[in-house]
Amino acid sequence: MTSGEPMPGGGSQVQILDALPHPLVLVGPQGEIEEANTAAENFFRASAQVLRRHPIAHFVPFGSPLLLLLSQVRERGTPVNEYKVDIGSPRIGAEKVVDIMAAPVADRPGFVVLMLQERGMAEKIDRQLTSRGAARTVSGLATMLAHEIKNPLSGIRGAAQLLEASADEDDRPLTRLIMDETDRIVKLVDRMEVFSDERPIEREPLNIHVVLDRVQRLATSGFARNQTINVEYDPSLPQVFANRDQLVQVFLNLVKNASEALSGQEHGEITLTTAYRPGIRLAVPGSQEKVSLPLEFCVRDNGIDGVPEELLPHLFDPFVTTKANGSGLGLALVAKIIGDHGGVIECDSQPGRTVFRILMPAHVPGDER
């Protein structure tokens, strides 16, 4: 049966393959790519037409285990699986660790079907749950700080004001320094108190593009005034059930980080994208229920440096930052807000391409209750 041939039920093989969440590629006897589903196009960062013009070897590193796997399947005539294979390359991304399932096509000698399953998603979701635990730890710490630190700080600042009134000109800069540093600590504690806010979130069905358009306007009229912000929207995207102000805060934070990563760089670009990605399901802790997260919102930049590799596993942990004067709470708060909405956030980064990807559930009528 060839690709596109009608199948029972009125569909087609192409439609069924495109519905699969994992990259699926049909490879011919000479290594040529015959067919590729939508997930494969996303994975290899090329359209099906472009993929068909090149052999599979064009998209993977020289001597990749994937090529040996193809040979083994053709020789044995049986399926072969390989796990934790790194097929990363400059064309498709530096870190592409996948499980490979390869099987021969019974009625087409020499043809092999490849299915690739990225291992990164499960590991990133695990890290996301770890970050949520870290955020809960900060919640308790914030509550303690509010009670045990802010009151003494108020006394310290009051004493510094009294000293300033009677201090000579040489000593007044020191009293001003005490007050300024006290104010800075109070602001830090205030930011941490957000983590201990356990009130229910006021949510409503939202068009995410309205939120992103507002973020774009705020950014281009402020910190990203001299930078280019592009948009790639899926206009058919379902609504998301969320708090408008909190989502604005999330994306404004991510766009600001991207803007700072492009500071001083020529031809720096930030891109906001939305897409529907069926197939991502997250287990709810403490139950057998799994929640579908088909809505994908991305903030992408072409910053030269990217995020340091050693920082990626801890990027959403509190107090982790690469900024000289940063508190390390911005991305931790972003992770908390997205987690409170039932979603996850992840980061893929390499020099010249950093993507913060948010996955969230779609709005279902009746969620308002």
N, C-alpha and C positions, 0 to 999 in steps of 0.2 A: 504494500500500500504506500503510495507516494505522498509527500507532504501536500496538504491542501485537499486531499481526496475526502469526499463527504463521508461522515461516519454516522452510525445510528443516533437518532435524537436530533438531527439537523445541524450539528456542529461540524467542526473540521479538526483534523489533527493539529493544524497550526494554532487554532484558538485554544485547544487544550494545552499544548506545549507552552503557549504564552501565558497561560494562567498559573503555571508552575512557578514557585518562588525561587527555585534554584537554577543556575545556568545549565543549559542543556545544548550540546553541540553534536552534530552528526559529522564524522570525519571520514573522508574517502580513503581508498587504498594507497594513494600517494601522499596522504597527510593533508589533502585539501579540505577546507571547511565547506560542507554542502548545505547545511541548515543550522540556524541558531535561533533560540527563542528570545523573548524580550529581556529576560533576566541575564542571558548571555551577552546581549548588546550592552547592558548596563555594566556588567562585570568587566568586559574587555574594552569598554569605552569606545565602541565603534558600532556603526549600524550593521545590520545583516548583510547589506550589499557590500560594504567594505570588508567584512569578515570573509565573504565568499571569494574575494579577490586574492586572499593570502592563505598559505598553509598554516596549520595550527602552530608550527615551529616559529612563525613570525612573531607570535604574541607571548611566548614563554622564553625563559633563559636558555642559552645554548647548553645542550646536554641535559635538559630538564628530565626528572624521573617520569613526567607525564608522557614523554615521547617513548621511553622504554616500555611504559605500561601499554601503550597502543600496540607495540610490536608483540608483547606477550599475549595480548588478547587475540591478535590475528593468528599467532602460531598455535595457541592452545584451542582456540575456538570456544572459549568459556569466559564468563565474566571474571574480572580481576578488580579488587579494591585496594586502594593505598590511602593511608591516613597521615595527616599532618605533613602534607607536601607543600613546600614553599615554591610557588611559581611566580613570585613577584618579579617585575621587570619595569624599566622606565616607561613602557607603553601602558601598562595596566595598573601600576602602583608598586611601591617598594615592598609593602607587606601584604602578601596574598597567600595566607596559609589555608589550605583546603583539604578536605577529604575527597578523593576521586573515586567514582564508581564508573567502570568501563565495561561495556558489554558488546559482543558481536551482534550484527543484524542478520538474522537467520536466512533471509532470502536475498541478501545482497553481499556476496563474498568480498572480504576486505574492508567492509564498512564497519565502523565502531561508533557507538553512542557513548558520549562522555557526559556525566553529570558531576558538577562541582558543588561542594557544600562548604561554604566559608565557616571556619571555626571561630573567627573573630566575634561573631554576633553573640554566641553563648557566653564567651569569656567577657565581652563588654557588659553584657547584662549582669553577670556575676559581680563585676566591678561596680556597676551601678547600684546593686543592692548593698554592697559593702559601703559605698558612699552614703547611702541613705542611713545606714547604721551610724556612720561617723557624724552625720548631721544631727541624728538624735542625741548623740553624746554632746555635741555642741549645744543642743537645746537645754540640757541639764546644766551645762557649764554657764550658759548665758543667764539662766534664772539665778544661779548662785552669785554670779558677778553683779547682777542688778542690785541684789540685796546687800552684798558684803563689800562692794567696792565703790559704788556710786555715792553712797552717803559719806564715807571718809574723803572722797575726792572733793565733794562739795565743801567740806571743812577746810581742806588744803587750799582750795581756790580762794575762799573767803579770807584765810589768813594771809595769803599772798597779796590780796587787794589792800588789806590793812597795812602790810609792810611797805607796799608801793607808795602809800600816802606819806609815810614818814622817811622813806629812803632818799638818799642823795642821788644825783644824776648818774653816778657810776654804778650804783646798785640797782637802779630801776630796770635795766635790761634783764637782770636776773629774775626779778619778781615777775616781769612780763613773760619770761621763758617758762616759769613755773605755771602760770595761768594758761598759757598756750598749750603746754604739754598735757595739763589736766583736762582741758577742753578736748584735746585729741583723743585721750583715753575714754572720755565719756561718749564721744561719737562712736568709737569702736565698740563699746559695750552696747550702745543703742542699736547698732547694726546687728550685733549678735543676738539681741533680744528677739529679732524677727524669727529666729530658729525655734524659739519656744512658743510661738503663736500656734495653738492647736485649735483655734476656732474653725468651724466648717467654712469651706470656701463658697462664696456666692458665685454661682456659675450660670451661664446661659449659652444657647446655641450661637456660635460665632462663625462668621466668614473669616478665615485666617488671613485672607488677602487684604481685608480692611485693616487688620492689625498690622500686617507687614508694611502696608502703604503708609500708615501713620509713623511707624518706626523709621521708614526711609525718609519721610519729610523732616522728622526731628533730627535725624543724623545729618542730612545734607544742609540743614540750616544751622548746624552747630559744629560738632567735632569732626565730621566728615565733609566739611564744606568744599574742600579741594580734592576730594576723591570721587571715583566713579562707583556707583552702586547700580548693578544690573539686576533684573528680575527674570525668573523663568518659572512661570506659574502654570499649574494644571487647572484650567477654569472649571472643570467638572468636579472638583474635589468636594466631598461632603463637608458639612459643618463640623466643627469641633465643639465639645461641651466644656467650656472653660471660663475663667475669670479674665475679662478683657485687660484690666489694668496689670494683672500679674504677667500675662503673656507679653504685653508691651514692655514690661520691665525685663523679662527674660531676653527678648530679641534685641532690645536696646543695649543690654549688657554684652551680648555676643557680638553685635555689630561694632560696639565701641572697642572691644578687644581686637577685632579684626582690623579696625581703623588704626589702632596703636601698633599692630604688627606691620602695617604698611607705612609707618611714619618714615619720611625721608626717602621713600622708594618711588622711583619713576614708574609710570604705567601700572600702579597698584590698582586692583579691582576687588570689589566685594560683590558677591552674587547671592541673592536670596532665591531659593527654589522651593517648590512644593510638588509633591507627587503622591500617588496612591500605590502602595506596595503591599499587596495581600500576601499572607503567608507568615508574617511575624506574629508569634503568640508568646505571651509571657505568663508563667505560672504565678498565681496569687499566693503569697506566703500563708501557710496555715490551712490551705484547702486544696482540693483537686481542680478547682476552676482555673481556666486559662483565658486570658483577655487578649483579644485581637488588637494589634497596633498597626493599622494599615496607613495612617496618615504620616507622611514624612515631610518634615520642614528642615531645610538646611541653610546654614550661613557659611559661605565658602569665600576664602581669600587666597590670593596668590603671593602671600608674603614670602620673601626669599628664605628666611631662616626656618619657618615652621615652629612647631612645639618640640622642645628637646625630647628625644626618645625615652630617656629615663624618667621624665616627668609624666608621660602619658598615663601610666597606670594609676597615678595619684592626683590627676588633674582636678577632679571634683571633690577632693578631700579639703576640709577647712584648713586655712593657713598655708596652703600651697600656692606659691606665686613666683613668677619670674620678674616681676616689677620691683624696682628698687624701693619704692615707697608704697607698694601694694599691701593690703591686709590679707589677701588670700581667701576672702569670704564671698567674692562675687560669683564665681562659678559654683561654689558650694551652695549658695542660695538659689542659683539657677537650677541645680540638680534637685534641691528640695522642692521647689515650686513644681517642676515637671513631675517629680515623684508623687507629690500630693494630688496631681491630676491623673495619676495612673499611667504615666508614660515613662520613657527612658531617654537619656541623652548620652551620646557617645562622640568621640573625637577621633578622626583619622588625620594624620599629619605627616607630611614629608616636605622637604624644601621646595617651595614654589606652589604648594597646594595643601591648605588646611581646611577641613570640613568639620563643623559641628552639626551633628545630625540628631534631630528630635523625632522620636516615634511616639504617636499618641493615638488613643482610640477615637473612632468617629462617633458623632452624636447619634444616639438612638432615641427615637420618639418615646417619651415616658421617663427619660432620665431626669426630668425636672421634678419628679415626685420625690 
